Amino acid sequence: MPVRVKGDGRREVVSEVEIPGTPEEVWELVATGPGISSWFVPTRTEGDDARPSKLICSFGPGMEAIAEILEWSPPQSFCAEAPWGPGVPPVATEWHVEAKSGGTCVVRVVHSMFASTDDWDDQLEGTEHGWATFFAVLALRQEHFRGLAGGVVQASLQVGGGLDHVWARAEAQLGLRSEGEVHTPWGASGRVLRHGESEAFALLRAPAPGLLHLSAMPMGEEEVLLTARQFHYGADVTAPDEGALRDALAGL
């Protein structure tokens, strides 16, 4: 969706997904640290649990995104604001949970900033691709593991060789084949659910019930950021070893 320019000068993009669940259930998934960590990245809140003051998402070592929570209206909506970098206007992120018939809810996220030019429209539009990926994880989480506690272990590595070459090696070494069985070097096994040119999702049965998401993102002409995220669900489940994930990526 292209950036929409509002009459007050605000520029915004909207992403949404419909998933099974009551508003209260879905609110726990999008507005609490444990809930968000079960389908996004490791996340925690600061302040009172009933009304947190900050949301802190970790995308890797030294890569934390800290957002100040400005509005809080459970279980319908909240708004947080975070800096995007030097010279970039602050970005507000609104989360909305809307109940639908049939026992589902629409989760809608709106990124917006006040700007008089289109200098940052590409960055705003780029958020849609990211949410499409993680909303796919959220939908799979609700389809296969609804009601279970969960968490995520992630590892990223920047490698050379170009996107096509790196992704082909990742497919071969990690056992990713369209709708086939997956057996990773760190001991995870299951079956592939979705497979694309630089992204794949798998439903895992060992060493714990869960989901695997692998993606490759160009970082220039030859450099590629390869990321593996393994989500695990259920009580008393031992989390996968982050070092094993990182070692497997380094093997590429």
N, C-alpha and C positions, 0 to 999 in steps of 0.2 A: 504494500500500500504506500503510495507517495505521501510525502509530508503534507499535512493539512495546515493552512495558515488561517488562524482565527481572526476575528475582527479586532481583538485587543492586542494583536501582535504576537500572540503565542503560536509557536510552531509545534506540531505534535504528530506522533505516529501511534497506531493502535494495533495490538496483537491480542488474540483470544483463542481459547480452546474450551470445548464442552466435555465435561467428565462426569462420571457417576459420583453421587455423594450428596449429602445434605449440606446446607450452607455452613453449619457448624463444623462438619467434618472437613469440608474443603477449606474453610478458614484456617484450621489447624495446619493444613498442608502449605498454605501460602503466606502465613503471618507469624509462624513460630520457627525458632531455630531448628528443632528436630524435624519438623514437617518439611521445611524447605530443603534441609540436608538429605531428605529421602528421595529427591528427584532432581536437585539442582547441584550446588556445590556446598561444601561444608560452611554452615552458617550459624551464627549465634546472635543473640540480642543482648543489649545492655539496658539497665534500668529495671523498673517494676515489670514483672511478667504480665500483670493486668494492663499495663500501659507502658511498653518499652520506649526508650528514648532513642536508641540507635539499632541499626541493622548492619551486621558486619559479615560480608561474604568473602570467602577465601578462594581465589582462583589458582593458587599455587604459592610456593615460598616467596615471600616479599610482595605478593600481589593481592592485597586486601582492598575491597571496596567498602567504604564506610558511608552510610547514609543516615541522615538525621530524620527521625520520624516527626512529621509536622501535624498530621491528622490521624485519628484512630477511632474507627467506628465499627467494632466487631458486631456481627460477622459479615458486614457488608463491604467495608472499604477501609483503606488506609493510604496515606501519601507520605513519601519520603523524598528527601532532596540530597543530592550528592554532587561534588565537583567532578568534572570530566577532564580537567587539565588546565594548564596555564592559558589564559585568554579566552577560554570557552565559558559561556554563560552557565550557571548552575542548571542542572537538569532535575526536574521533578518527575517522580515515578508514582503513578496512582495505580492501586490494585483494587479491583472490584469483583465481588462474588455475587452473581445473580442467579437465583433459583429458577429452574425451568420445570415444566411438567415432565412426568416420567422419572422423577428421582435423580435428575442431573442438575448441574450448575455450570454456568458459563464463567470462566475466569478471564478477566479482561485487564490488560496492562497498558497504560498510556504513558509514554515518555513525552515530556514537553519542555520547552525553554522559550524565553522571551528573547527574540533576536530580530533585528531590522534587515538582515541579509540572509542569503541561503548558504553561508559559508560552512555551516555544520549540518546541512541537510543529509549529506552522505552518511555521516555518523549516526544520525537519527534513523535513517532508513536501514542501516546495517543491523540495528537491534532486532529487526524482524526475523532475520535469518537465525540469530541466536535463540530467540524465543521459540521459533518453529522446532528447533532441535530439542530444547528442554521441555517444551510442552508435549512433544512426542514421548519423552521419558515419563512425564507426569501421567499421560493417558495410559501408557503401558503399566505403570505402577498401580493405577487404580483398576485396570483390567485383571491383573494377575495377582496383586498383593494388597488388595484393599483391606484396610483395617490393621495392617501389620506395621510395627515400628520399623524404621529403616535408617540406613546411613550410606555414605559413599566414601570410597578411597579413590584418589585420582593421582595421575602422574603425567607430566608433559615433558617433551624433549624437542629441541629445535635441531633438525637434521638437514643435511644437504642432499642434492640429487634431483630436485624437481618433484612436483606433485605426483605425476603419473608413476614415476619410478618408485618413490617412497611408498605410495599407496599399494602398488603391486607387491612390494616386498612385505608390507604389513599384512596383506591378505595371505601371502604364502606362509609367513612365519607364525601368524596367530591363528591360522586355520579358518579364515573367514571366506566362505563361499556362499553364494546366493542360496538361501533356504537349505543350507546344509548343516552338518555338525561342526561345532567349534570346539577346539581343544587348545588352550593357550599354554605358553611355556611356564606360567606361574600356577598352573593347576586348575584353572576354571574350565568347565565344560558345559555345553548346552547346545542350543540350536539357533541358527540365524533367523531373525524375524524380518529384518529389513536390511537392504544392501544397496548402496549407491556408489557413485564414482569416487567419493572421498569421505564416506560416512557409513557406519553399520551399527545395527542394534542386535543383540542376542539375548535370548531368555536362558538363564543359567540354572542348572540343577545342582552343581557342585563347584566349590566346596560348601556353598550355601545357596539357598534359593535367591535369585536376584536377576539383575540386568547388567549387560555390558554395553557400553557406548564407546566406539572408537571413531576418531575423526582426524582428518589431516587438513590443515589450513595453510595456504601459501603465505609466506612472509617476505616475498621478493621474488626474483626470477628463479632462484635455485633453492632457497631455504624454505623449509616446511616445518610448521609446528604440529607435532603428532601428540595427540592426547588420548589417554585411556581412562575411562571412569567405570568403576565397578560398584554397583548399588547392591546392597544386601538387605534382606528382610527377614523378620521373625525374632522371637525372643531368644536370648542367650546365643546369638550367632556371633562367631568369631570373625572379626573384620579381616578382609584380605590384607596381605602384606604390601604396603606401598613400595618398599624397596624392590620387591619382585616385579611389580609393574614397571618401575623405572628401569630395572636391569633389562627387561624384555625389550623395551623401547630402545635402549642403548645398543642392543644387539643388532639393530637395523643399520 
